[in-house]
């Protein structure tokens, strides 16, 4: 059988040179492809060493061939993997050989999309494949693997089961009013509703932790000139990222650096010092400082420990958005001759490292990170939106206990929101958006 238009192939390993490179093929007609390139179809799930040949019978490469008959494969279809040397030219020659046999080039994320459509994984697990590849910290990678293993999906499915149970209890009265069940067991109903709310709140908390691991948090360093913002950036980054000088106004633009604290990725933004200035370039830098502050998840307001918080500092603080948390950080505390004063905030020395560990702990606390019992799972913005929507419908249901029809409708909407996370209720255009962000070959 010849390959169909739905048989796809792509290079499954990263670009560049490497010890091993993989070309993956999925779909029908793989016996024809294997015989043309390898001379035979390899035994299922056995690594076979063989030559990879072109149309003229010349050897392109040597390596291992693996054949996985569907449905016991990654995509649920027949899958053939050709594992050769990791040179870019060799892999493209091998890919072109596959395409010449009637196989088409896979779209971004098409292998994983087929795994989802063939019920090998649900949508949350499919997204975790990309999150695992893109993880920038070890903790994020572990959390992505928990999602891929099904921990997130299991939590959602458990919630859905409980919502279904409550819907059955409520709708029984609506469907069979003539039976002797016209009085709902309100105690059982209220117990189930509260149980779902508690479980959903716990799942939302874990999802927010996972979102932090995936997206990270943006932390802005703000303050007057010469309070040590650039020095603190260098201390947190562990290297000389920003230029440090005693000359006020040295930092003219926002300097960004990615770091991690306990596996949580943070995007630290060192900003221009805020003061009155006639320097046009410095004023442009300060304008960007205010823009950066508005996009931050946390603001670290740096002050000189010896000077404390003066009127100019208060003027800066008063301009902070009210919905963004901020922390007073008193730098140069190592130069204090007397005992550290009792003002609220954290006292540090960016130069010596004094108080830096306490500052790290405070940053994690203010961005909402805490150790999740049993581990976290990676979550995306759409997951958080769906979970928040489910919570709103549950809250509305709680206000409609005496109106059974409306109560039942809110439970249905709750279930629909939760099902959208695992893909049991998902629009096709959303699927296209999700998988288009995958790398080709995955």
Legacy VTK file of the C-alpha trace (Angstrom):
# vtk DataFile Version 3.0
C-alpha trace
ASCII
DATASET POLYDATA
POINTS 442 float
0.000 0.000 0.000
1.338 3.420 -0.968
1.471 6.206 1.623
-1.588 8.429 1.718
-1.679 12.202 1.916
-2.161 11.788 5.667
1.161 9.988 6.130
3.554 12.532 7.633
7.283 12.769 8.291
9.614 15.224 10.018
12.981 15.494 11.698
12.237 14.858 15.380
15.538 16.041 16.836
16.775 19.582 17.361
18.555 21.544 14.643
22.325 21.503 14.534
24.928 18.800 14.901
24.489 15.880 17.277
25.471 12.286 17.845
22.042 10.988 16.823
19.291 12.372 14.609
15.776 10.983 14.177
13.339 11.125 11.274
9.827 10.106 12.349
7.073 8.898 9.988
3.443 8.270 10.982
0.458 6.995 8.994
-0.427 4.341 6.444
1.790 2.729 3.817
4.892 2.473 5.986
5.715 -0.998 4.626
6.220 0.590 1.200
8.408 3.345 2.676
10.454 0.901 4.748
11.054 -1.450 1.839
12.185 1.440 -0.372
14.616 2.877 2.196
15.595 -0.137 4.311
14.847 -3.096 2.071
12.275 -4.475 4.517
9.841 -3.522 7.249
11.589 -3.987 10.621
10.118 -6.331 13.225
7.720 -4.470 15.541
9.381 -2.824 18.537
12.839 -4.246 17.743
15.815 -2.018 16.925
17.163 -3.067 13.513
20.560 -1.894 12.275
20.459 -1.207 8.534
21.462 1.052 5.653
19.259 3.988 4.675
19.254 4.124 0.850
18.263 6.703 -1.744
16.308 6.090 -4.976
19.457 4.856 -6.763
20.320 2.391 -4.022
23.166 4.523 -2.698
23.612 4.567 1.065
22.559 7.864 2.647
23.380 6.808 6.197
23.502 3.850 8.567
21.540 3.555 11.788
18.675 1.975 13.677
15.119 1.546 12.422
12.194 1.101 14.817
8.659 0.173 13.782
5.675 0.652 16.122
2.391 -0.715 14.722
-0.719 1.233 15.682
-2.490 1.644 17.986
0.477 0.900 20.254
2.537 3.922 19.227
2.931 7.578 20.150
0.374 8.776 17.593
-1.858 5.695 17.689
-0.965 5.070 14.025
1.822 3.019 12.469
5.072 4.829 13.266
8.537 4.307 11.752
11.595 5.972 13.273
14.897 6.188 11.433
17.716 6.940 13.868
20.917 7.931 12.129
23.780 10.354 12.625
22.897 13.843 13.781
24.277 15.903 10.923
21.868 18.451 9.444
22.688 17.569 5.811
22.255 13.823 6.417
18.910 14.245 8.154
17.551 16.488 5.397
18.644 13.991 2.748
16.825 11.235 4.631
13.724 13.407 5.063
13.696 14.285 1.371
13.913 10.580 0.565
10.762 9.995 2.636
8.938 12.872 0.961
9.853 11.533 -2.482
7.975 8.332 -1.625
4.661 10.154 -1.225
4.918 11.148 2.431
4.201 14.793 3.258
6.001 17.077 5.683
4.333 17.205 9.098
2.902 20.464 10.395
3.964 21.918 13.732
2.723 19.671 16.544
0.963 17.276 14.158
2.375 14.101 15.711
1.117 15.111 19.158
-2.175 16.333 17.723
-2.740 12.877 16.240
-1.945 11.322 19.608
-4.694 13.513 21.087
-7.213 12.811 18.335
-6.545 9.076 18.630
-7.161 9.164 22.401
-3.574 8.324 23.322
-3.397 11.434 25.522
-5.813 14.197 26.482
-5.329 17.867 25.650
-3.683 18.813 28.952
-1.157 15.995 28.480
-0.552 17.046 24.875
0.254 20.604 25.973
2.613 19.288 28.635
4.730 17.706 25.877
5.602 21.185 24.595
5.996 22.483 28.161
8.447 19.681 28.964
10.543 20.584 25.922
10.478 24.299 26.772
11.078 23.930 30.536
13.871 26.244 31.690
14.267 24.906 35.246
14.430 21.434 36.750
11.303 22.072 38.830
9.386 23.156 35.724
10.526 20.000 33.923
9.377 17.806 36.826
5.995 19.540 36.912
5.574 19.176 33.144
6.318 15.475 33.468
3.639 15.183 36.184
1.150 16.734 33.762
2.289 14.432 30.958
1.935 11.476 33.323
-1.680 12.541 33.874
-1.668 14.093 37.366
-3.390 17.301 36.208
-5.895 15.380 34.079
-6.667 13.031 36.977
-7.457 15.996 39.235
-9.764 17.493 36.589
-11.472 14.164 35.873
-12.089 13.632 39.592
-13.768 17.034 39.761
-15.890 16.260 36.707
-17.018 12.961 38.248
-18.126 14.736 41.396
-19.989 17.398 39.399
-21.757 14.649 37.423
-22.776 12.956 40.670
-24.237 16.206 41.977
-26.025 16.849 38.664
-27.598 13.396 38.818
-28.874 14.110 42.322
-30.356 17.484 41.352
-31.792 16.535 37.962
-33.516 13.429 39.305
-36.186 15.640 40.817
-36.569 17.588 37.590
-36.885 14.486 35.402
-39.118 12.402 37.669
-41.317 14.764 39.662
-44.052 12.149 40.026
-41.745 9.742 41.875
-41.108 9.781 45.579
-37.952 11.821 45.168
-39.467 15.267 44.956
-37.566 16.332 48.069
-33.858 16.446 47.300
-31.500 15.237 49.975
-30.335 18.773 50.676
-27.745 17.640 53.197
-26.109 15.376 50.630
-26.406 18.078 47.969
-24.764 20.725 50.143
-22.030 18.291 51.181
-21.200 17.451 47.560
-21.242 21.113 46.528
-18.846 22.078 49.307
-16.608 19.102 48.524
-16.367 20.190 44.878
-15.610 23.792 45.869
-12.815 22.676 48.211
-11.309 20.331 45.644
-11.545 22.952 42.903
-9.866 25.594 45.090
-6.995 23.182 45.777
-6.649 22.417 42.070
-6.667 26.145 41.222
-3.893 26.742 43.739
-1.772 23.954 42.247
-2.444 25.288 38.744
-1.315 28.789 39.739
1.909 27.308 41.085
2.365 25.453 37.816
1.703 28.613 35.841
4.477 30.339 37.781
6.858 27.535 36.836
5.902 27.815 33.183
5.674 31.577 32.744
7.833 32.862 35.596
7.267 36.204 37.318
8.446 39.675 36.291
10.228 41.579 39.070
11.061 45.265 38.606
13.952 46.915 40.489
12.932 50.537 41.087
14.365 53.425 43.065
16.363 56.634 42.981
19.780 56.703 41.298
22.734 55.106 43.130
20.713 52.958 45.539
22.230 49.762 44.100
19.664 48.433 41.641
22.285 47.263 39.150
24.402 45.794 41.940
21.403 43.820 43.167
20.701 42.553 39.652
24.292 41.338 39.402
24.087 39.692 42.830
20.844 37.852 41.997
22.136 36.806 38.565
25.489 35.671 39.939
27.408 37.554 37.239
28.159 41.064 36.033
25.129 41.782 33.885
24.691 45.511 34.469
27.279 48.282 34.544
27.809 49.594 38.088
29.022 53.142 38.658
28.892 55.883 41.291
27.722 58.282 38.586
23.940 58.859 38.900
21.917 57.928 35.844
24.290 55.210 34.597
21.382 52.888 33.751
19.473 54.518 30.895
17.329 51.628 29.684
15.643 48.563 31.150
18.056 45.629 31.559
16.392 42.221 31.726
17.896 39.034 33.119
16.348 35.610 33.649
17.225 33.892 36.928
15.688 31.166 39.065
15.029 30.790 42.762
14.263 27.262 43.950
13.410 26.272 40.410
10.995 29.183 39.901
11.960 31.279 36.844
12.080 35.025 37.414
12.558 37.853 34.933
14.461 40.586 36.786
14.210 44.068 35.252
16.745 46.692 36.286
15.317 50.142 35.546
16.646 53.670 35.257
16.842 55.612 38.522
13.931 57.985 39.114
14.755 61.649 39.777
14.288 65.113 38.286
16.585 65.490 35.279
17.086 67.751 32.279
18.873 64.989 30.362
16.535 63.982 27.519
17.960 60.439 27.220
17.720 59.876 30.986
14.114 61.073 30.951
13.345 58.567 28.189
14.837 55.847 30.387
12.676 56.923 33.341
9.570 56.846 31.127
10.401 53.248 30.302
10.813 52.571 34.015
7.191 53.575 34.645
6.039 51.387 31.728
7.987 48.430 33.132
6.508 48.920 36.605
2.998 48.660 35.165
3.791 45.249 33.643
5.556 43.759 36.669
4.246 41.059 38.986
6.329 42.416 41.879
8.136 45.698 42.492
11.293 45.863 44.602
11.665 49.453 45.811
15.355 49.934 46.590
16.386 52.518 49.166
19.609 53.568 50.840
19.552 51.952 54.303
21.407 54.874 55.895
19.000 57.422 54.450
15.796 55.456 54.949
12.589 56.202 53.114
12.389 59.949 52.397
9.805 62.123 50.655
11.246 61.496 47.185
11.013 57.752 47.785
7.425 58.086 48.973
6.578 60.029 45.816
7.882 57.119 43.746
5.996 54.555 45.835
2.741 56.507 45.551
2.890 56.104 41.773
2.986 52.285 41.959
-0.165 50.538 40.658
-2.301 49.530 43.629
-2.833 45.995 42.333
0.888 45.155 42.107
2.633 44.138 45.352
5.834 45.957 46.289
8.603 45.393 48.814
10.915 47.946 50.418
14.523 46.785 50.082
17.070 48.753 52.116
20.451 48.327 50.433
23.953 49.057 51.797
22.934 47.754 55.225
26.539 46.636 55.782
27.512 50.312 56.109
25.150 51.012 58.994
27.063 51.794 62.164
24.075 51.441 64.455
21.492 48.696 64.771
19.232 48.187 61.771
16.155 50.326 62.207
12.722 48.863 62.556
11.165 50.015 59.283
9.226 47.339 57.469
11.139 45.791 54.593
14.248 43.732 53.939
17.770 44.940 54.740
20.478 43.748 52.389
23.899 44.467 51.001
24.100 43.790 47.284
27.868 44.185 47.594
28.534 41.696 50.407
25.497 39.419 50.052
24.035 40.296 53.453
20.311 39.481 53.591
20.127 38.229 49.992
18.794 34.806 50.987
16.031 36.425 53.041
15.214 38.628 50.041
14.918 35.560 47.805
12.479 33.970 50.262
10.417 37.163 50.402
10.273 37.402 46.600
8.881 33.865 46.347
6.330 34.631 49.042
5.087 37.813 47.358
4.701 36.264 43.893
2.568 33.538 45.474
4.962 30.591 45.400
4.847 27.983 48.139
5.763 24.326 48.407
2.842 22.359 47.000
2.161 19.161 48.900
2.456 16.244 46.476
4.073 18.413 43.799
2.698 20.805 41.206
1.736 20.351 37.598
2.322 22.697 34.704
-0.659 24.892 33.838
-1.257 27.381 31.062
-3.247 30.601 30.999
-6.214 28.882 29.326
-6.274 26.313 32.155
-6.427 29.081 34.765
-9.211 30.824 32.824
-11.211 27.587 32.660
-10.699 26.868 36.364
-11.727 30.410 37.335
-14.802 30.103 35.114
-15.720 26.821 36.810
-15.357 28.505 40.203
-17.662 31.352 39.171
-20.336 28.930 37.979
-20.081 26.996 41.241
-20.462 30.200 43.249
-23.530 31.116 41.194
-24.895 27.608 41.733
-24.533 28.096 45.476
-26.785 31.158 45.241
-29.476 29.234 43.366
-30.071 26.313 45.726
-33.818 26.947 45.809
-34.108 27.157 42.002
-33.337 23.631 40.863
-33.410 24.328 37.100
-30.957 27.221 37.317
-28.829 25.338 39.837
-28.574 22.395 37.434
-27.634 24.710 34.551
-24.759 26.234 36.517
-23.479 22.737 37.286
-23.606 21.896 33.570
-21.570 25.009 32.755
-19.096 24.065 35.493
-18.611 20.650 33.930
-18.231 22.192 30.472
-15.492 24.548 31.696
-13.577 21.694 33.324
-13.931 19.456 30.255
-12.361 22.147 28.079
-9.071 21.614 29.962
-8.712 17.964 28.976
-10.216 18.482 25.526
-13.541 16.705 25.991
-15.136 19.998 25.030
-12.797 22.028 22.832
-13.341 24.100 19.692
-11.338 23.116 16.598
-9.863 26.609 16.256
-8.448 26.326 19.787
-6.802 23.028 18.861
-5.198 24.688 15.857
-3.868 27.505 18.034
-2.450 25.120 20.636
-0.652 22.729 18.293
0.643 25.440 15.956
3.018 26.479 18.757
4.668 23.068 18.915
7.966 22.380 17.164
7.826 20.460 13.879
8.638 16.809 14.515
6.647 16.719 17.781
LINES 1 443
442 0 1 2 3 4 5 6 7 8 9 10 11 12 13 14 15 16 17 18 19 20 21 22 23 24 25 26 27 28 29 30 31 32 33 34 35 36 37 38 39 40 41 42 43 44 45 46 47 48 49 50 51 52 53 54 55 56 57 58 59 60 61 62 63 64 65 66 67 68 69 70 71 72 73 74 75 76 77 78 79 80 81 82 83 84 85 86 87 88 89 90 91 92 93 94 95 96 97 98 99 100 101 102 103 104 105 106 107 108 109 110 111 112 113 114 115 116 117 118 119 120 121 122 123 124 125 126 127 128 129 130 131 132 133 134 135 136 137 138 139 140 141 142 143 144 145 146 147 148 149 150 151 152 153 154 155 156 157 158 159 160 161 162 163 164 165 166 167 168 169 170 171 172 173 174 175 176 177 178 179 180 181 182 183 184 185 186 187 188 189 190 191 192 193 194 195 196 197 198 199 200 201 202 203 204 205 206 207 208 209 210 211 212 213 214 215 216 217 218 219 220 221 222 223 224 225 226 227 228 229 230 231 232 233 234 235 236 237 238 239 240 241 242 243 244 245 246 247 248 249 250 251 252 253 254 255 256 257 258 259 260 261 262 263 264 265 266 267 268 269 270 271 272 273 274 275 276 277 278 279 280 281 282 283 284 285 286 287 288 289 290 291 292 293 294 295 296 297 298 299 300 301 302 303 304 305 306 307 308 309 310 311 312 313 314 315 316 317 318 319 320 321 322 323 324 325 326 327 328 329 330 331 332 333 334 335 336 337 338 339 340 341 342 343 344 345 346 347 348 349 350 351 352 353 354 355 356 357 358 359 360 361 362 363 364 365 366 367 368 369 370 371 372 373 374 375 376 377 378 379 380 381 382 383 384 385 386 387 388 389 390 391 392 393 394 395 396 397 398 399 400 401 402 403 404 405 406 407 408 409 410 411 412 413 414 415 416 417 418 419 420 421 422 423 424 425 426 427 428 429 430 431 432 433 434 435 436 437 438 439 440 441
